[in-house]
Amino acid sequence: MIWTGRTHWQALRTPKALSVFLSAFTAGFVAGCLGAPRLALGQLEKPQEAIAQALPVGAEQITAGRVTSTISFLASDELAGRETNSKEFEIAAAYVAARFRGAGLEGGGPEGSFYHETPVIQSRVPSDTVLLQADGVPVAHYGLLGTGDQPCALQGPVMDVSLESLQSPEADLKGLRGIVRGKFETKAKGSRALSQLNRLAQRLQAAGVEALLLDCDPQALWIEQAELARSKPKLDRSDRAGIPILLIPSAVVFPGPVRLNTSAMIKDDRSMRNVIGVLRGSDETLQKQAVLFSAHLDHLGSNPALADDSIFNGADDDASGVTAVVTLADAIGGMKERPKRSVLFMTFWGEESGLLGSKQFVANPSWPLDQIVSNINIEMIGRPEGGARGKIWMTGWQESDLGILMSRSAKNWGVEIFEHPKFSSMLYRSSDNWSFAERGVVAHSFSAGSLHPDYHQVDDEWDRLEIPHMTQVIQGLWLGSLPILDGTQTPSKAAR
């Protein structure tokens, strides 16, 4: 069972309760460092000033207050879910760049920029589609799900087909041509369902089909998808349909040929941004190597068709990871002595669309990939599983010794980093670390939660997160990485 964290966090919302919790945590943190037994809640034996002095310089940057202020902005309604090609995403990216400047970082992009940019094309479907019966009478429809890159003007009979039987890759598509009609049902939802339909449309196009009329009931989810396709530009993807897919009422009858006219996809150019900062290492030789802390900045945006709450705030996924990255920039930038190795901090665009931002970076890196000694990618650290509060698990545990090295150091400070029995292997290729791992970098994602019921839902709000847990996890990631940052440890890939 995945614990939501709501009850515990509400219990800590008063200033007095939060103060008691943080006092107890700090005491336990230092005790772990000094090898002393943990102090129970309310049993602090040293004044707070002495405890603070025992922690490494930079610890004062990682506080529940700072974590709260950061994530409550990133996951606010005003940022509208940070969809990767939206104005709100650009605002979030500018905010991250400002935080990197404030932490004393240099721009890590080309020519010292804080942005690693990629030109992209985005598109949306036109709204001027006309479908006519043989006698010229217009046919009411629900709009396009997609269309091609050229205007379409078709005339001919409609061929009824069983799209269900055609979904199999082995299905015989011979004899299909012109305009076909059918009903497409799938258990998938949203973008996954649309991808399935688009792939079938591509196969139909290859067989000679020029347009697909999709039967829909008035309550069909495809209608919502069509509204989004008209109103919200999307990044061009390889699985986009190359023929018109028009939604029509199931009750419509075509006694003869039809005419279909539609414009081409509406396109424009955009520039997408990874945000990247660098803290140069203090050692003349080791500063050529870097440790990369990363997280993805994008989420799912909003859905105007939803009645009550239309915004997918993405607090845990992955505003929590971005909060960790900018907070770690403050902490490491505030250390009394800079680490010997350089440190990269980066947030990616397009993770939710297929790791697009990280793929673009490794294809054209502004820091040599063979000089990145490890990528510590941070995903969903705001809502712990039962029994795992203050603990961190790493994906791909068996692929390198990074988890072992970081766990040794973090454990001295009271934070456990471990191999999750289910998710460590399952999710190794599911986040931006995989773009780096494919290129030979020791790269893993670190999480401190699970796929809770609010994952990819409008209820992934920041006030459902357990802030003290997040704060402890960020501290643990920092302290666990210190020997790597200082060059005394170097992770290596597992022998095969």
SVG drawing of the C-alpha trace seen along z (x, -y; Angstrom):
<svg xmlns="http://www.w3.org/2000/svg" viewBox="-28 -35 73 47">
<polyline fill="none" stroke="black" stroke-width="0.4" points="0.0,0.0 1.2,-3.5 0.9,-5.9 -0.2,-9.4 1.5,-11.4 -1.4,-13.8 -2.2,-13.0 1.4,-13.3 2.0,-16.6 -1.2,-18.1 0.0,-17.2 3.2,-19.1 1.7,-22.3 1.8,-24.4 5.1,-26.3 5.6,-24.6 5.1,-21.1 7.4,-21.7 10.1,-23.2 10.0,-20.1 10.3,-17.8 13.2,-19.6 15.0,-19.9 14.7,-16.1 15.8,-15.4 18.9,-17.6 19.8,-16.0 19.6,-12.5 21.4,-13.6 24.4,-14.8 24.3,-11.8 24.6,-9.5 27.7,-11.5 29.4,-11.3 28.5,-7.7 26.4,-8.7 23.0,-7.1 20.0,-8.8 18.2,-11.3 14.5,-10.8 12.0,-13.5 12.4,-16.4 15.6,-15.0 18.1,-17.4 21.2,-17.7 23.0,-20.4 21.9,-23.8 20.9,-24.3 23.9,-26.6 26.3,-23.8 24.4,-21.3 24.4,-23.6 28.2,-24.1 28.7,-20.4 27.1,-20.1 29.1,-20.8 28.8,-24.3 25.9,-24.3 23.5,-22.4 21.8,-25.6 20.6,-25.9 18.5,-22.8 15.6,-23.6 11.9,-22.7 11.0,-26.4 13.2,-26.7 11.9,-23.4 8.3,-24.6 8.8,-27.9 10.4,-26.3 7.9,-23.5 4.8,-25.6 5.8,-27.8 6.9,-25.1 3.7,-23.2 1.3,-26.2 -1.8,-26.6 -0.1,-29.7 2.4,-27.4 -0.5,-25.4 1.3,-22.0 4.5,-23.1 3.7,-21.5 6.9,-21.3 5.9,-23.7 4.0,-26.2 4.6,-29.7 4.4,-28.5 7.2,-26.0 9.3,-28.9 8.6,-30.8 9.6,-27.7 12.8,-27.4 13.6,-31.1 13.0,-30.6 15.4,-27.7 18.1,-29.7 17.6,-32.5 18.1,-30.1 21.3,-28.8 22.6,-32.3 21.7,-33.0 23.6,-29.9 26.8,-31.3 26.8,-28.9 28.1,-29.7 25.9,-29.0 26.7,-25.4 25.3,-25.8 26.9,-27.0 28.9,-30.3 28.1,-30.3 24.4,-30.4 22.1,-28.8 20.1,-27.2 20.9,-24.2 18.5,-24.9 17.0,-22.6 14.9,-23.9 11.6,-21.9 8.5,-22.0 5.1,-22.0 1.7,-21.5 -2.0,-21.5 -4.9,-20.3 -7.0,-22.7 -10.6,-23.4 -11.9,-23.9 -12.7,-20.3 -15.8,-19.8 -17.4,-16.4 -20.2,-16.3 -22.7,-13.6 -23.1,-12.9 -25.9,-15.4 -23.7,-18.2 -25.4,-18.0 -22.8,-18.7 -22.2,-15.9 -21.8,-17.0 -18.6,-15.7 -16.5,-16.1 -13.3,-17.3 -9.9,-15.9 -7.6,-13.9 -4.8,-14.4 -4.1,-15.0 -1.2,-15.1 1.3,-17.8 -0.6,-18.6 -4.2,-19.8 -6.6,-17.0 -9.4,-17.0 -10.9,-13.5 -14.0,-12.2 -15.2,-8.6 -17.1,-5.8 -16.6,-4.9 -15.3,-1.4 -16.5,0.1 -13.7,2.0 -13.2,3.7 -10.3,1.7 -10.1,4.1 -9.1,6.9 -6.6,4.7 -4.6,3.8 -2.5,6.9 0.8,6.4 0.0,9.5 -3.4,8.3 -4.0,8.4 -4.5,4.8 -4.6,5.6 -7.6,4.1 -7.9,1.2 -7.9,-2.2 -9.5,-5.6 -11.7,-6.5 -12.3,-3.8 -14.6,-3.9 -14.6,-2.0 -14.6,-2.0 -11.4,-1.9 -11.5,-0.7 -8.5,-0.5 -7.9,-0.1 -5.3,-2.8 -6.1,-6.4 -5.0,-9.9 -1.7,-10.1 -1.1,-6.3 -4.4,-5.6 -3.8,-8.2 -0.3,-6.7 -1.9,-3.3 -4.4,-4.8 -1.8,-6.8 0.4,-3.7 -2.6,-1.9 -3.3,-5.0 0.3,-4.9 -0.1,-1.2 -3.4,-2.0 -1.7,-4.8 1.1,-2.5 -1.6,-0.1 -3.3,-2.9 -5.8,-4.4 -6.2,-8.2 -8.5,-9.0 -10.0,-7.4 -13.5,-8.1 -13.7,-7.1 -17.1,-6.2 -17.7,-7.9 -20.5,-8.1 -21.2,-11.6 -19.3,-10.6 -16.2,-9.2 -12.9,-10.3 -11.6,-10.8 -13.8,-13.9 -11.8,-15.4 -8.6,-14.5 -9.8,-16.3 -10.5,-19.5 -7.0,-19.4 -5.5,-18.7 -7.2,-21.9 -6.5,-24.1 -3.0,-23.1 0.0,-22.8 2.0,-19.6 5.6,-18.7 5.9,-16.8 6.4,-13.1 7.3,-10.2 4.1,-8.3 1.9,-11.1 -0.8,-10.0 -0.1,-11.0 -3.7,-10.9 -6.9,-12.7 -8.6,-11.0 -12.0,-12.5 -14.4,-11.8 -18.0,-11.2 -21.2,-10.2 -21.8,-6.4 -25.4,-6.9 -24.3,-8.6 -25.1,-6.7 -23.4,-7.2 -25.7,-6.0 -23.1,-7.1 -19.8,-8.7 -18.6,-11.5 -16.3,-14.5 -13.7,-15.4 -11.7,-18.6 -9.3,-19.7 -6.2,-21.9 -2.8,-20.6 -1.4,-20.5 -0.7,-24.0 3.0,-24.2 5.4,-26.7 9.0,-26.6 9.9,-26.7 13.1,-26.5 13.0,-24.1 15.3,-24.6 17.2,-22.4 18.5,-24.6 22.1,-24.0 24.5,-25.5 28.0,-24.5 30.1,-25.0 33.7,-24.7 35.8,-22.3 38.6,-23.6 41.2,-21.0 43.0,-21.9 42.9,-18.4 39.6,-17.0 37.6,-20.1 37.6,-18.6 35.3,-15.9 31.8,-16.5 29.0,-15.1 25.5,-15.8 22.4,-16.4 19.3,-16.5 15.5,-16.3 12.8,-16.9 11.0,-20.2 8.0,-19.4 4.7,-17.8 1.4,-17.2 0.0,-20.7 -3.8,-21.1 -7.0,-19.7 -9.7,-22.4 -12.3,-19.6 -12.1,-18.6 -14.8,-20.4 -13.4,-21.0 -9.7,-20.9 -8.1,-21.0 -4.4,-21.4 -1.9,-18.5 0.3,-20.3 3.0,-17.6 4.2,-18.3 5.8,-14.9 6.4,-14.3 8.7,-16.0 8.6,-19.4 10.0,-17.5 13.1,-16.5 13.6,-20.0 13.3,-21.4 16.0,-19.0 18.3,-20.1 18.0,-23.9 18.3,-23.3 21.4,-21.1 22.8,-24.0 22.4,-26.3 23.9,-23.8 26.9,-22.9 27.4,-26.5 27.4,-27.5 30.1,-25.0 33.1,-26.6 35.4,-24.9 34.3,-24.0 34.3,-20.4 37.4,-19.2 35.2,-18.0 33.0,-20.3 29.2,-19.9 26.6,-20.2 22.9,-21.0 20.3,-20.5 16.6,-20.4 15.2,-18.8 12.3,-19.5 10.2,-16.8 10.7,-13.9 7.0,-13.1 7.1,-13.0 9.9,-10.4 13.0,-11.8 13.4,-14.3 15.4,-17.0 18.0,-14.6 18.3,-12.8 19.0,-16.2 21.6,-17.0 23.6,-13.7 23.4,-14.1 25.0,-17.6 26.5,-17.9 28.0,-21.1 30.1,-19.0 32.0,-15.9 30.0,-12.8 33.1,-10.8 34.0,-13.4 30.6,-13.0 31.6,-10.6 27.9,-10.1 24.4,-11.3 22.3,-11.5 18.8,-12.0 16.0,-12.8 12.4,-11.6 9.5,-11.8 10.8,-12.2 7.8,-13.8 5.6,-10.9 7.3,-8.0 6.0,-4.4 5.1,-3.0 8.2,-2.3 10.4,-4.2 10.3,-7.8 13.6,-9.5 14.9,-6.6 16.0,-6.8 16.0,-4.0 18.0,-4.0 17.1,-2.5 19.4,-0.1 21.1,0.9 23.0,3.8 24.3,1.7 27.0,-0.2 28.4,-0.7 27.0,-4.3 24.3,-3.2 26.7,-1.4 29.1,-4.3 26.4,-6.9 24.7,-4.6 27.9,-4.3 28.3,-8.1 24.6,-8.9 24.2,-6.2 26.8,-8.0 24.4,-10.9 21.3,-8.9 19.8,-8.4 19.5,-5.0 19.9,-4.5 18.8,-1.1 17.7,1.2 13.9,1.3 12.8,4.9 10.3,3.9 11.1,0.5 14.9,0.4 15.1,2.7 11.7,1.9 12.2,-1.8 15.9,-2.0 15.1,-2.9 12.1,-5.1 13.6,-8.5 16.3,-10.8 19.2,-8.9 18.6,-6.3 19.7,-8.8 23.1,-9.1 23.4,-5.4 22.9,-4.5 26.0,-6.6 28.1,-4.8 27.7,-7.3 27.1,-5.9 23.6,-7.2 20.7,-6.4 17.5,-7.9 16.9,-8.4 13.4,-8.3 11.9,-8.4 8.3,-7.3 6.3,-5.2 3.7,-5.4 1.0,-6.6 -2.7,-7.1 -2.1,-10.7 0.6,-9.9 -0.2,-11.8 -3.5,-13.0 -4.7,-16.5 -4.4,-15.6 -0.6,-15.6 -0.5,-18.9 2.3,-20.2 0.3,-20.2 0.0,-16.4 3.8,-16.0 5.6,-15.3 8.0,-18.3 10.2,-17.1 10.7,-13.8 11.7,-15.7 14.1,-17.9 15.8,-14.8 16.1,-13.1 17.7,-16.2 20.2,-16.3 20.9,-12.6 21.6,-13.0 24.0,-15.8 25.9,-14.1 25.9,-10.8 27.6,-12.4 30.3,-14.3 33.1,-11.7 32.3,-11.6 32.3,-15.4 35.6,-15.6 37.2,-13.0 37.9,-10.4 35.5,-8.0 34.7,-7.3 31.7,-5.1 32.1,-2.4 29.8,-0.3 29.2,3.3 31.4,5.9 29.5,8.0"/>
</svg>
